[in-house]
Amino acid sequence: MIEARTPVEAARRVARLAVEREAETVVVGMPLMLSGERGEQAELTERFVEHLKALFQGEVLTWDERLTSAQGERAIREMEGERRGPGRKREKGRVDEVAATLLLQSYLDSRRARPLP
């Protein structure tokens, strides 16, 4: 998890990590509304992406993250073998980590599904 106070600081940290890990592409989750429209959070994400593109020489792209948190929550429940119970809340960071993994897997799966040029 990257902690930052501003989108510029977050973009700097992500760009630094991408360079350290010799990444060629950074995939950023785009928080669209269920209708597919862009809301306030999507606008903030777009600003972050603009900063990141200015700092990172590789490819920066966005990927639809709708429902990844719900899928992450479900995956955690399945791994722990539990049923949905009233009053039980997940640690947000843990759900976010699983959601990010699902987002990246979705992106990678889409690349595999495309025919090679």
Jmol script that loads the backbone (N, CA, C; Angstrom):
load data "model"
ATOM      1  N   MET A   1       0.847  -1.161   0.000  1.00  0.00           N
ATOM      2  CA  MET A   1       0.000   0.000   0.000  1.00  0.00           C
ATOM      3  C   MET A   1       0.903   1.238   0.000  1.00  0.00           C
ATOM      4  N   ILE A   2       0.601   2.166  -0.868  1.00  0.00           N
ATOM      5  CA  ILE A   2       1.368   3.406  -0.947  1.00  0.00           C
ATOM      6  C   ILE A   2       0.578   4.494  -0.253  1.00  0.00           C
ATOM      7  N   GLU A   3       1.203   5.128   0.707  1.00  0.00           N
ATOM      8  CA  GLU A   3       0.558   6.225   1.407  1.00  0.00           C
ATOM      9  C   GLU A   3       1.128   7.534   0.909  1.00  0.00           C
ATOM     10  N   ALA A   4       0.242   8.474   0.595  1.00  0.00           N
ATOM     11  CA  ALA A   4       0.655   9.788   0.116  1.00  0.00           C
ATOM     12  C   ALA A   4      -0.429  10.796   0.456  1.00  0.00           C
ATOM     13  N   ARG A   5      -0.024  12.035   0.608  1.00  0.00           N
ATOM     14  CA  ARG A   5      -0.981  13.081   0.955  1.00  0.00           C
ATOM     15  C   ARG A   5      -1.609  13.742  -0.265  1.00  0.00           C
ATOM     16  N   THR A   6      -0.903  13.703  -1.384  1.00  0.00           N
ATOM     17  CA  THR A   6      -1.402  14.362  -2.596  1.00  0.00           C
ATOM     18  C   THR A   6      -1.256  13.418  -3.789  1.00  0.00           C
ATOM     19  N   PRO A   7      -2.011  13.679  -4.860  1.00  0.00           N
ATOM     20  CA  PRO A   7      -1.848  12.869  -6.078  1.00  0.00           C
ATOM     21  C   PRO A   7      -0.431  12.972  -6.651  1.00  0.00           C
ATOM     22  N   VAL A   8       0.195  14.124  -6.530  1.00  0.00           N
ATOM     23  CA  VAL A   8       1.557  14.297  -7.045  1.00  0.00           C
ATOM     24  C   VAL A   8       2.526  13.416  -6.261  1.00  0.00           C
ATOM     25  N   GLU A   9       2.407  13.414  -4.947  1.00  0.00           N
ATOM     26  CA  GLU A   9       3.272  12.574  -4.112  1.00  0.00           C
ATOM     27  C   GLU A   9       3.035  11.096  -4.420  1.00  0.00           C
ATOM     28  N   ALA A  10       1.780  10.702  -4.577  1.00  0.00           N
ATOM     29  CA  ALA A  10       1.469   9.309  -4.903  1.00  0.00           C
ATOM     30  C   ALA A  10       2.069   8.938  -6.262  1.00  0.00           C
ATOM     31  N   ALA A  11       1.948   9.828  -7.237  1.00  0.00           N
ATOM     32  CA  ALA A  11       2.502   9.556  -8.568  1.00  0.00           C
ATOM     33  C   ALA A  11       4.015   9.420  -8.501  1.00  0.00           C
ATOM     34  N   ARG A  12       4.664  10.241  -7.715  1.00  0.00           N
ATOM     35  CA  ARG A  12       6.127  10.137  -7.565  1.00  0.00           C
ATOM     36  C   ARG A  12       6.520   8.781  -6.982  1.00  0.00           C
ATOM     37  N   ARG A  13       5.808   8.351  -5.971  1.00  0.00           N
ATOM     38  CA  ARG A  13       6.130   7.073  -5.335  1.00  0.00           C
ATOM     39  C   ARG A  13       5.887   5.895  -6.279  1.00  0.00           C
ATOM     40  N   VAL A  14       4.785   5.934  -7.005  1.00  0.00           N
ATOM     41  CA  VAL A  14       4.485   4.856  -7.949  1.00  0.00           C
ATOM     42  C   VAL A  14       5.525   4.849  -9.065  1.00  0.00           C
ATOM     43  N   ALA A  15       5.864   6.026  -9.587  1.00  0.00           N
ATOM     44  CA  ALA A  15       6.861   6.103 -10.661  1.00  0.00           C
ATOM     45  C   ALA A  15       8.204   5.557 -10.181  1.00  0.00           C
ATOM     46  N   ARG A  16       8.591   5.910  -8.965  1.00  0.00           N
ATOM     47  CA  ARG A  16       9.859   5.420  -8.417  1.00  0.00           C
ATOM     48  C   ARG A  16       9.846   3.900  -8.289  1.00  0.00           C
ATOM     49  N   LEU A  17       8.762   3.346  -7.770  1.00  0.00           N
ATOM     50  CA  LEU A  17       8.654   1.887  -7.637  1.00  0.00           C
ATOM     51  C   LEU A  17       8.667   1.198  -9.001  1.00  0.00           C
ATOM     52  N   ALA A  18       7.990   1.781  -9.971  1.00  0.00           N
ATOM     53  CA  ALA A  18       7.954   1.189 -11.313  1.00  0.00           C
ATOM     54  C   ALA A  18       9.353   1.154 -11.916  1.00  0.00           C
ATOM     55  N   VAL A  19      10.113   2.218 -11.733  1.00  0.00           N
ATOM     56  CA  VAL A  19      11.481   2.267 -12.264  1.00  0.00           C
ATOM     57  C   VAL A  19      12.357   1.254 -11.523  1.00  0.00           C
ATOM     58  N   GLU A  20      12.239   1.211 -10.200  1.00  0.00           N
ATOM     59  CA  GLU A  20      13.035   0.263  -9.402  1.00  0.00           C
ATOM     60  C   GLU A  20      12.774  -1.180  -9.829  1.00  0.00           C
ATOM     61  N   ARG A  21      11.533  -1.475 -10.187  1.00  0.00           N
ATOM     62  CA  ARG A  21      11.159  -2.845 -10.562  1.00  0.00           C
ATOM     63  C   ARG A  21      11.236  -3.082 -12.067  1.00  0.00           C
ATOM     64  N   GLU A  22      11.758  -2.086 -12.776  1.00  0.00           N
ATOM     65  CA  GLU A  22      11.939  -2.160 -14.225  1.00  0.00           C
ATOM     66  C   GLU A  22      10.632  -2.489 -14.949  1.00  0.00           C
ATOM     67  N   ALA A  23       9.547  -1.891 -14.475  1.00  0.00           N
ATOM     68  CA  ALA A  23       8.237  -2.090 -15.096  1.00  0.00           C
ATOM     69  C   ALA A  23       8.170  -1.337 -16.415  1.00  0.00           C
ATOM     70  N   GLU A  24       7.481  -1.924 -17.352  1.00  0.00           N
ATOM     71  CA  GLU A  24       7.248  -1.261 -18.631  1.00  0.00           C
ATOM     72  C   GLU A  24       5.872  -0.620 -18.689  1.00  0.00           C
ATOM     73  N   THR A  25       4.958  -1.140 -17.869  1.00  0.00           N
ATOM     74  CA  THR A  25       3.573  -0.664 -17.857  1.00  0.00           C
ATOM     75  C   THR A  25       3.082  -0.557 -16.423  1.00  0.00           C
ATOM     76  N   VAL A  26       2.304   0.490 -16.155  1.00  0.00           N
ATOM     77  CA  VAL A  26       1.621   0.645 -14.875  1.00  0.00           C
ATOM     78  C   VAL A  26       0.124   0.661 -15.184  1.00  0.00           C
ATOM     79  N   VAL A  27      -0.614  -0.215 -14.509  1.00  0.00           N
ATOM     80  CA  VAL A  27      -2.062  -0.299 -14.681  1.00  0.00           C
ATOM     81  C   VAL A  27      -2.713   0.340 -13.460  1.00  0.00           C
ATOM     82  N   VAL A  28      -3.572   1.326 -13.707  1.00  0.00           N
ATOM     83  CA  VAL A  28      -4.247   2.065 -12.636  1.00  0.00           C
ATOM     84  C   VAL A  28      -5.737   1.740 -12.698  1.00  0.00           C
ATOM     85  N   GLY A  29      -6.307   1.336 -11.579  1.00  0.00           N
ATOM     86  CA  GLY A  29      -7.743   1.055 -11.523  1.00  0.00           C
ATOM     87  C   GLY A  29      -8.548   2.328 -11.680  1.00  0.00           C
ATOM     88  N   MET A  30      -9.511   2.312 -12.598  1.00  0.00           N
ATOM     89  CA  MET A  30     -10.394   3.452 -12.810  1.00  0.00           C
ATOM     90  C   MET A  30     -11.719   3.179 -12.108  1.00  0.00           C
ATOM     91  N   PRO A  31     -12.018   3.960 -11.071  1.00  0.00           N
ATOM     92  CA  PRO A  31     -13.235   3.725 -10.282  1.00  0.00           C
ATOM     93  C   PRO A  31     -14.483   4.314 -10.943  1.00  0.00           C
ATOM     94  N   LEU A  32     -14.981   3.620 -11.943  1.00  0.00           N
ATOM     95  CA  LEU A  32     -16.198   4.065 -12.612  1.00  0.00           C
ATOM     96  C   LEU A  32     -17.407   3.746 -11.745  1.00  0.00           C
ATOM     97  N   MET A  33     -18.481   4.473 -11.986  1.00  0.00           N
ATOM     98  CA  MET A  33     -19.735   4.182 -11.304  1.00  0.00           C
ATOM     99  C   MET A  33     -20.321   2.925 -11.943  1.00  0.00           C
ATOM    100  N   LEU A  34     -21.247   2.254 -11.284  1.00  0.00           N
ATOM    101  CA  LEU A  34     -21.831   1.030 -11.831  1.00  0.00           C
ATOM    102  C   LEU A  34     -22.438   1.262 -13.205  1.00  0.00           C
ATOM    103  N   SER A  35     -22.909   2.478 -13.464  1.00  0.00           N
ATOM    104  CA  SER A  35     -23.493   2.821 -14.760  1.00  0.00           C
ATOM    105  C   SER A  35     -22.422   2.968 -15.842  1.00  0.00           C
ATOM    106  N   GLY A  36     -21.136   3.010 -15.436  1.00  0.00           N
ATOM    107  CA  GLY A  36     -20.049   3.210 -16.379  1.00  0.00           C
ATOM    108  C   GLY A  36     -19.624   4.660 -16.501  1.00  0.00           C
ATOM    109  N   GLU A  37     -20.350   5.546 -15.861  1.00  0.00           N
ATOM    110  CA  GLU A  37     -20.025   6.973 -15.910  1.00  0.00           C
ATOM    111  C   GLU A  37     -18.872   7.282 -14.959  1.00  0.00           C
ATOM    112  N   ARG A  38     -18.215   8.391 -15.239  1.00  0.00           N
ATOM    113  CA  ARG A  38     -17.116   8.850 -14.391  1.00  0.00           C
ATOM    114  C   ARG A  38     -17.662   9.801 -13.337  1.00  0.00           C
ATOM    115  N   GLY A  39     -17.354   9.486 -12.099  1.00  0.00           N
ATOM    116  CA  GLY A  39     -17.751  10.347 -10.999  1.00  0.00           C
ATOM    117  C   GLY A  39     -16.558  11.121 -10.466  1.00  0.00           C
ATOM    118  N   GLU A  40     -16.719  11.666  -9.280  1.00  0.00           N
ATOM    119  CA  GLU A  40     -15.668  12.476  -8.662  1.00  0.00           C
ATOM    120  C   GLU A  40     -14.379  11.676  -8.447  1.00  0.00           C
ATOM    121  N   GLN A  41     -14.500  10.445  -7.983  1.00  0.00           N
ATOM    122  CA  GLN A  41     -13.301   9.637  -7.729  1.00  0.00           C
ATOM    123  C   GLN A  41     -12.559   9.330  -9.026  1.00  0.00           C
ATOM    124  N   ALA A  42     -13.288   9.112 -10.111  1.00  0.00           N
ATOM    125  CA  ALA A  42     -12.653   8.862 -11.408  1.00  0.00           C
ATOM    126  C   ALA A  42     -11.898  10.103 -11.878  1.00  0.00           C
ATOM    127  N   GLU A  43     -12.451  11.274 -11.628  1.00  0.00           N
ATOM    128  CA  GLU A  43     -11.773  12.520 -12.003  1.00  0.00           C
ATOM    129  C   GLU A  43     -10.472  12.676 -11.221  1.00  0.00           C
ATOM    130  N   LEU A  44     -10.502  12.336  -9.936  1.00  0.00           N
ATOM    131  CA  LEU A  44      -9.275  12.395  -9.123  1.00  0.00           C
ATOM    132  C   LEU A  44      -8.242  11.393  -9.648  1.00  0.00           C
ATOM    133  N   THR A  45      -8.717  10.225 -10.028  1.00  0.00           N
ATOM    134  CA  THR A  45      -7.816   9.202 -10.570  1.00  0.00           C
ATOM    135  C   THR A  45      -7.196   9.675 -11.880  1.00  0.00           C
ATOM    136  N   GLU A  46      -7.981  10.320 -12.721  1.00  0.00           N
ATOM    137  CA  GLU A  46      -7.455  10.846 -13.984  1.00  0.00           C
ATOM    138  C   GLU A  46      -6.342  11.866 -13.736  1.00  0.00           C
ATOM    139  N   ARG A  47      -6.505  12.705 -12.725  1.00  0.00           N
ATOM    140  CA  ARG A  47      -5.444  13.675 -12.382  1.00  0.00           C
ATOM    141  C   ARG A  47      -4.181  12.955 -11.923  1.00  0.00           C
ATOM    142  N   PHE A  48      -4.351  11.917 -11.106  1.00  0.00           N
ATOM    143  CA  PHE A  48      -3.211  11.112 -10.673  1.00  0.00           C
ATOM    144  C   PHE A  48      -2.502  10.510 -11.887  1.00  0.00           C
ATOM    145  N   VAL A  49      -3.270   9.970 -12.823  1.00  0.00           N
ATOM    146  CA  VAL A  49      -2.699   9.348 -14.022  1.00  0.00           C
ATOM    147  C   VAL A  49      -1.924  10.380 -14.835  1.00  0.00           C
ATOM    148  N   GLU A  50      -2.438  11.588 -14.953  1.00  0.00           N
ATOM    149  CA  GLU A  50      -1.722  12.650 -15.674  1.00  0.00           C
ATOM    150  C   GLU A  50      -0.365  12.914 -15.027  1.00  0.00           C
ATOM    151  N   HIS A  51      -0.335  13.008 -13.701  1.00  0.00           N
ATOM    152  CA  HIS A  51       0.933  13.213 -12.985  1.00  0.00           C
ATOM    153  C   HIS A  51       1.877  12.040 -13.220  1.00  0.00           C
ATOM    154  N   LEU A  52       1.343  10.837 -13.148  1.00  0.00           N
ATOM    155  CA  LEU A  52       2.162   9.646 -13.314  1.00  0.00           C
ATOM    156  C   LEU A  52       2.758   9.581 -14.722  1.00  0.00           C
ATOM    157  N   LYS A  53       1.970   9.903 -15.724  1.00  0.00           N
ATOM    158  CA  LYS A  53       2.463   9.897 -17.106  1.00  0.00           C
ATOM    159  C   LYS A  53       3.604  10.892 -17.300  1.00  0.00           C
ATOM    160  N   ALA A  54       3.559  12.001 -16.565  1.00  0.00           N
ATOM    161  CA  ALA A  54       4.624  13.001 -16.670  1.00  0.00           C
ATOM    162  C   ALA A  54       5.914  12.527 -16.000  1.00  0.00           C
ATOM    163  N   LEU A  55       5.797  11.579 -15.073  1.00  0.00           N
ATOM    164  CA  LEU A  55       6.954  11.124 -14.295  1.00  0.00           C
ATOM    165  C   LEU A  55       7.517   9.779 -14.742  1.00  0.00           C
ATOM    166  N   PHE A  56       6.720   8.985 -15.423  1.00  0.00           N
ATOM    167  CA  PHE A  56       7.108   7.624 -15.777  1.00  0.00           C
ATOM    168  C   PHE A  56       7.188   7.504 -17.287  1.00  0.00           C
ATOM    169  N   GLN A  57       8.287   6.997 -17.781  1.00  0.00           N
ATOM    170  CA  GLN A  57       8.515   6.913 -19.224  1.00  0.00           C
ATOM    171  C   GLN A  57       7.788   5.747 -19.894  1.00  0.00           C
ATOM    172  N   GLY A  58       7.354   4.779 -19.109  1.00  0.00           N
ATOM    173  CA  GLY A  58       6.656   3.624 -19.679  1.00  0.00           C
ATOM    174  C   GLY A  58       5.196   3.926 -19.943  1.00  0.00           C
ATOM    175  N   GLU A  59       4.462   2.870 -20.254  1.00  0.00           N
ATOM    176  CA  GLU A  59       3.028   2.996 -20.538  1.00  0.00           C
ATOM    177  C   GLU A  59       2.253   3.091 -19.222  1.00  0.00           C
ATOM    178  N   VAL A  60       1.301   4.007 -19.169  1.00  0.00           N
ATOM    179  CA  VAL A  60       0.396   4.135 -18.027  1.00  0.00           C
ATOM    180  C   VAL A  60      -1.007   4.021 -18.596  1.00  0.00           C
ATOM    181  N   LEU A  61      -1.766   3.046 -18.111  1.00  0.00           N
ATOM    182  CA  LEU A  61      -3.123   2.890 -18.609  1.00  0.00           C
ATOM    183  C   LEU A  61      -4.083   2.653 -17.465  1.00  0.00           C
ATOM    184  N   THR A  62      -5.349   2.917 -17.738  1.00  0.00           N
ATOM    185  CA  THR A  62      -6.374   2.702 -16.722  1.00  0.00           C
ATOM    186  C   THR A  62      -7.174   1.463 -17.082  1.00  0.00           C
ATOM    187  N   TRP A  63      -7.719   0.834 -16.034  1.00  0.00           N
ATOM    188  CA  TRP A  63      -8.512  -0.377 -16.214  1.00  0.00           C
ATOM    189  C   TRP A  63      -9.723  -0.306 -15.292  1.00  0.00           C
ATOM    190  N   ASP A  64     -10.862  -0.655 -15.809  1.00  0.00           N
ATOM    191  CA  ASP A  64     -12.126  -0.603 -15.074  1.00  0.00           C
ATOM    192  C   ASP A  64     -12.029  -1.445 -13.803  1.00  0.00           C
ATOM    193  N   GLU A  65     -12.273  -0.807 -12.673  1.00  0.00           N
ATOM    194  CA  GLU A  65     -12.181  -1.546 -11.402  1.00  0.00           C
ATOM    195  C   GLU A  65     -13.534  -1.787 -10.753  1.00  0.00           C
ATOM    196  N   ARG A  66     -14.614  -1.556 -11.516  1.00  0.00           N
ATOM    197  CA  ARG A  66     -15.941  -1.793 -10.929  1.00  0.00           C
ATOM    198  C   ARG A  66     -16.052  -3.209 -10.391  1.00  0.00           C
ATOM    199  N   LEU A  67     -16.588  -3.322  -9.229  1.00  0.00           N
ATOM    200  CA  LEU A  67     -16.899  -4.588  -8.547  1.00  0.00           C
ATOM    201  C   LEU A  67     -15.682  -5.365  -8.050  1.00  0.00           C
ATOM    202  N   THR A  68     -14.462  -4.852  -8.231  1.00  0.00           N
ATOM    203  CA  THR A  68     -13.304  -5.620  -7.758  1.00  0.00           C
ATOM    204  C   THR A  68     -13.277  -5.717  -6.237  1.00  0.00           C
ATOM    205  N   SER A  69     -13.745  -4.697  -5.535  1.00  0.00           N
ATOM    206  CA  SER A  69     -13.766  -4.781  -4.064  1.00  0.00           C
ATOM    207  C   SER A  69     -14.752  -5.851  -3.601  1.00  0.00           C
ATOM    208  N   ALA A  70     -15.925  -5.891  -4.248  1.00  0.00           N
ATOM    209  CA  ALA A  70     -16.913  -6.924  -3.891  1.00  0.00           C
ATOM    210  C   ALA A  70     -16.353  -8.312  -4.211  1.00  0.00           C
ATOM    211  N   GLN A  71     -15.657  -8.438  -5.340  1.00  0.00           N
ATOM    212  CA  GLN A  71     -15.050  -9.721  -5.696  1.00  0.00           C
ATOM    213  C   GLN A  71     -13.945 -10.078  -4.711  1.00  0.00           C
ATOM    214  N   GLY A  72     -13.188  -9.081  -4.280  1.00  0.00           N
ATOM    215  CA  GLY A  72     -12.130  -9.311  -3.293  1.00  0.00           C
ATOM    216  C   GLY A  72     -12.696  -9.780  -1.968  1.00  0.00           C
ATOM    217  N   GLU A  73     -13.764  -9.147  -1.544  1.00  0.00           N
ATOM    218  CA  GLU A  73     -14.447  -9.539  -0.299  1.00  0.00           C
ATOM    219  C   GLU A  73     -14.918 -10.985  -0.396  1.00  0.00           C
ATOM    220  N   ARG A  74     -15.524 -11.331  -1.519  1.00  0.00           N
ATOM    221  CA  ARG A  74     -16.022 -12.694  -1.723  1.00  0.00           C
ATOM    222  C   ARG A  74     -14.875 -13.701  -1.737  1.00  0.00           C
ATOM    223  N   ALA A  75     -13.783 -13.349  -2.395  1.00  0.00           N
ATOM    224  CA  ALA A  75     -12.624 -14.254  -2.464  1.00  0.00           C
ATOM    225  C   ALA A  75     -12.052 -14.513  -1.075  1.00  0.00           C
ATOM    226  N   ILE A  76     -11.986 -13.472  -0.255  1.00  0.00           N
ATOM    227  CA  ILE A  76     -11.470 -13.640   1.110  1.00  0.00           C
ATOM    228  C   ILE A  76     -12.389 -14.560   1.908  1.00  0.00           C
ATOM    229  N   ARG A  77     -13.694 -14.352   1.788  1.00  0.00           N
ATOM    230  CA  ARG A  77     -14.645 -15.222   2.500  1.00  0.00           C
ATOM    231  C   ARG A  77     -14.469 -16.667   2.067  1.00  0.00           C
ATOM    232  N   GLU A  78     -14.307 -16.885   0.762  1.00  0.00           N
ATOM    233  CA  GLU A  78     -14.146 -18.251   0.263  1.00  0.00           C
ATOM    234  C   GLU A  78     -12.842 -18.880   0.762  1.00  0.00           C
ATOM    235  N   MET A  79     -11.771 -18.089   0.793  1.00  0.00           N
ATOM    236  CA  MET A  79     -10.490 -18.612   1.274  1.00  0.00           C
ATOM    237  C   MET A  79     -10.567 -18.982   2.747  1.00  0.00           C
ATOM    238  N   GLU A  80     -11.341 -18.198   3.496  1.00  0.00           N
ATOM    239  CA  GLU A  80     -11.450 -18.453   4.927  1.00  0.00           C
ATOM    240  C   GLU A  80     -12.562 -19.440   5.247  1.00  0.00           C
ATOM    241  N   GLY A  81     -13.328 -19.828   4.226  1.00  0.00           N
ATOM    242  CA  GLY A  81     -14.382 -20.813   4.431  1.00  0.00           C
ATOM    243  C   GLY A  81     -15.486 -20.342   5.341  1.00  0.00           C
ATOM    244  N   GLU A  82     -15.840 -19.077   5.218  1.00  0.00           N
ATOM    245  CA  GLU A  82     -16.879 -18.556   6.101  1.00  0.00           C
ATOM    246  C   GLU A  82     -18.080 -18.083   5.307  1.00  0.00           C
ATOM    247  N   ARG A  83     -19.155 -17.931   6.016  1.00  0.00           N
ATOM    248  CA  ARG A  83     -20.375 -17.391   5.432  1.00  0.00           C
ATOM    249  C   ARG A  83     -20.465 -15.918   5.772  1.00  0.00           C
ATOM    250  N   ARG A  84     -21.258 -15.220   4.968  1.00  0.00           N
ATOM    251  CA  ARG A  84     -21.488 -13.808   5.254  1.00  0.00           C
ATOM    252  C   ARG A  84     -22.224 -13.720   6.587  1.00  0.00           C
ATOM    253  N   GLY A  85     -21.659 -13.001   7.488  1.00  0.00           N
ATOM    254  CA  GLY A  85     -22.284 -12.871   8.795  1.00  0.00           C
ATOM    255  C   GLY A  85     -22.493 -11.419   9.143  1.00  0.00           C
ATOM    256  N   PRO A  86     -23.507 -11.117   9.911  1.00  0.00           N
ATOM    257  CA  PRO A  86     -23.769  -9.729  10.271  1.00  0.00           C
ATOM    258  C   PRO A  86     -22.665  -9.180  11.163  1.00  0.00           C
ATOM    259  N   GLY A  87     -22.302  -7.943  10.944  1.00  0.00           N
ATOM    260  CA  GLY A  87     -21.352  -7.260  11.815  1.00  0.00           C
ATOM    261  C   GLY A  87     -19.891  -7.549  11.538  1.00  0.00           C
ATOM    262  N   ARG A  88     -19.572  -8.463  10.647  1.00  0.00           N
ATOM    263  CA  ARG A  88     -18.157  -8.766  10.389  1.00  0.00           C
ATOM    264  C   ARG A  88     -17.643  -7.873   9.271  1.00  0.00           C
ATOM    265  N   LYS A  89     -16.639  -7.085   9.590  1.00  0.00           N
ATOM    266  CA  LYS A  89     -16.056  -6.196   8.582  1.00  0.00           C
ATOM    267  C   LYS A  89     -14.639  -6.632   8.296  1.00  0.00           C
ATOM    268  N   ARG A  90     -14.262  -6.478   7.070  1.00  0.00           N
ATOM    269  CA  ARG A  90     -12.905  -6.821   6.635  1.00  0.00           C
ATOM    270  C   ARG A  90     -11.974  -5.635   6.849  1.00  0.00           C
ATOM    271  N   GLU A  91     -10.746  -5.960   7.040  1.00  0.00           N
ATOM    272  CA  GLU A  91      -9.727  -4.918   7.049  1.00  0.00           C
ATOM    273  C   GLU A  91      -9.656  -4.376   5.618  1.00  0.00           C
ATOM    274  N   LYS A  92      -9.882  -3.068   5.463  1.00  0.00           N
ATOM    275  CA  LYS A  92      -9.960  -2.462   4.135  1.00  0.00           C
ATOM    276  C   LYS A  92      -8.703  -2.708   3.317  1.00  0.00           C
ATOM    277  N   GLY A  93      -7.548  -2.617   3.918  1.00  0.00           N
ATOM    278  CA  GLY A  93      -6.302  -2.819   3.186  1.00  0.00           C
ATOM    279  C   GLY A  93      -6.208  -4.202   2.573  1.00  0.00           C
ATOM    280  N   ARG A  94      -6.689  -5.189   3.289  1.00  0.00           N
ATOM    281  CA  ARG A  94      -6.643  -6.570   2.791  1.00  0.00           C
ATOM    282  C   ARG A  94      -7.565  -6.745   1.586  1.00  0.00           C
ATOM    283  N   VAL A  95      -8.771  -6.183   1.675  1.00  0.00           N
ATOM    284  CA  VAL A  95      -9.702  -6.250   0.548  1.00  0.00           C
ATOM    285  C   VAL A  95      -9.119  -5.504  -0.645  1.00  0.00           C
ATOM    286  N   ASP A  96      -8.510  -4.344  -0.397  1.00  0.00           N
ATOM    287  CA  ASP A  96      -7.902  -3.565  -1.476  1.00  0.00           C
ATOM    288  C   ASP A  96      -6.783  -4.342  -2.169  1.00  0.00           C
ATOM    289  N   GLU A  97      -5.992  -5.074  -1.399  1.00  0.00           N
ATOM    290  CA  GLU A  97      -4.908  -5.872  -1.988  1.00  0.00           C
ATOM    291  C   GLU A  97      -5.457  -6.964  -2.905  1.00  0.00           C
ATOM    292  N   VAL A  98      -6.489  -7.647  -2.446  1.00  0.00           N
ATOM    293  CA  VAL A  98      -7.088  -8.699  -3.264  1.00  0.00           C
ATOM    294  C   VAL A  98      -7.753  -8.080  -4.491  1.00  0.00           C
ATOM    295  N   ALA A  99      -8.437  -6.944  -4.313  1.00  0.00           N
ATOM    296  CA  ALA A  99      -9.081  -6.267  -5.439  1.00  0.00           C
ATOM    297  C   ALA A  99      -8.047  -5.840  -6.472  1.00  0.00           C
ATOM    298  N   ALA A 100      -6.904  -5.337  -6.030  1.00  0.00           N
ATOM    299  CA  ALA A 100      -5.840  -4.935  -6.959  1.00  0.00           C
ATOM    300  C   ALA A 100      -5.306  -6.141  -7.731  1.00  0.00           C
ATOM    301  N   THR A 101      -5.183  -7.259  -7.065  1.00  0.00           N
ATOM    302  CA  THR A 101      -4.737  -8.484  -7.726  1.00  0.00           C
ATOM    303  C   THR A 101      -5.749  -8.910  -8.791  1.00  0.00           C
ATOM    304  N   LEU A 102      -7.025  -8.848  -8.463  1.00  0.00           N
ATOM    305  CA  LEU A 102      -8.073  -9.212  -9.418  1.00  0.00           C
ATOM    306  C   LEU A 102      -8.083  -8.258 -10.607  1.00  0.00           C
ATOM    307  N   LEU A 103      -7.871  -6.977 -10.348  1.00  0.00           N
ATOM    308  CA  LEU A 103      -7.809  -5.975 -11.414  1.00  0.00           C
ATOM    309  C   LEU A 103      -6.668  -6.291 -12.374  1.00  0.00           C
ATOM    310  N   LEU A 104      -5.498  -6.538 -11.825  1.00  0.00           N
ATOM    311  CA  LEU A 104      -4.339  -6.843 -12.668  1.00  0.00           C
ATOM    312  C   LEU A 104      -4.547  -8.144 -13.439  1.00  0.00           C
ATOM    313  N   GLN A 105      -5.126  -9.154 -12.798  1.00  0.00           N
ATOM    314  CA  GLN A 105      -5.382 -10.415 -13.492  1.00  0.00           C
ATOM    315  C   GLN A 105      -6.356 -10.202 -14.641  1.00  0.00           C
ATOM    316  N   SER A 106      -7.360  -9.369 -14.433  1.00  0.00           N
ATOM    317  CA  SER A 106      -8.317  -9.061 -15.493  1.00  0.00           C
ATOM    318  C   SER A 106      -7.613  -8.408 -16.683  1.00  0.00           C
ATOM    319  N   TYR A 107      -6.719  -7.473 -16.406  1.00  0.00           N
ATOM    320  CA  TYR A 107      -5.946  -6.829 -17.472  1.00  0.00           C
ATOM    321  C   TYR A 107      -5.084  -7.856 -18.213  1.00  0.00           C
ATOM    322  N   LEU A 108      -4.364  -8.686 -17.467  1.00  0.00           N
ATOM    323  CA  LEU A 108      -3.490  -9.682 -18.094  1.00  0.00           C
ATOM    324  C   LEU A 108      -4.298 -10.689 -18.921  1.00  0.00           C
ATOM    325  N   ASP A 109      -5.447 -11.106 -18.401  1.00  0.00           N
ATOM    326  CA  ASP A 109      -6.306 -12.028 -19.147  1.00  0.00           C
ATOM    327  C   ASP A 109      -6.768 -11.403 -20.457  1.00  0.00           C
ATOM    328  N   SER A 110      -7.070 -10.120 -20.435  1.00  0.00           N
ATOM    329  CA  SER A 110      -7.531  -9.458 -21.654  1.00  0.00           C
ATOM    330  C   SER A 110      -6.413  -9.408 -22.694  1.00  0.00           C
ATOM    331  N   ARG A 111      -5.192  -9.257 -22.252  1.00  0.00           N
ATOM    332  CA  ARG A 111      -4.053  -9.228 -23.182  1.00  0.00           C
ATOM    333  C   ARG A 111      -3.843 -10.604 -23.807  1.00  0.00           C
ATOM    334  N   ARG A 112      -4.036 -11.646 -23.039  1.00  0.00           N
ATOM    335  CA  ARG A 112      -3.893 -13.012 -23.545  1.00  0.00           C
ATOM    336  C   ARG A 112      -4.980 -13.336 -24.564  1.00  0.00           C
ATOM    337  N   ALA A 113      -6.154 -12.744 -24.360  1.00  0.00           N
ATOM    338  CA  ALA A 113      -7.283 -13.030 -25.239  1.00  0.00           C
ATOM    339  C   ALA A 113      -7.155 -12.347 -26.596  1.00  0.00           C
ATOM    340  N   ARG A 114      -6.344 -11.297 -26.679  1.00  0.00           N
ATOM    341  CA  ARG A 114      -6.158 -10.587 -27.949  1.00  0.00           C
ATOM    342  C   ARG A 114      -5.215 -11.367 -28.859  1.00  0.00           C
ATOM    343  N   PRO A 115      -5.551 -11.442 -30.127  1.00  0.00           N
ATOM    344  CA  PRO A 115      -4.630 -12.120 -31.055  1.00  0.00           C
ATOM    345  C   PRO A 115      -3.366 -11.284 -31.250  1.00  0.00           C
ATOM    346  N   LEU A 116      -2.257 -11.969 -31.434  1.00  0.00           N
ATOM    347  CA  LEU A 116      -0.992 -11.278 -31.660  1.00  0.00           C
ATOM    348  C   LEU A 116      -0.962 -10.700 -33.072  1.00  0.00           C
ATOM    349  N   PRO A 117      -0.337  -9.529 -33.244  1.00  0.00           N
ATOM    350  CA  PRO A 117      -0.278  -8.910 -34.583  1.00  0.00           C
ATOM    351  C   PRO A 117       0.587  -9.694 -35.535  1.00  0.00           C
TER     352      PRO A 117
END
end "model"
wireframe off; spacefill off
backbone 0.3
color backbone group
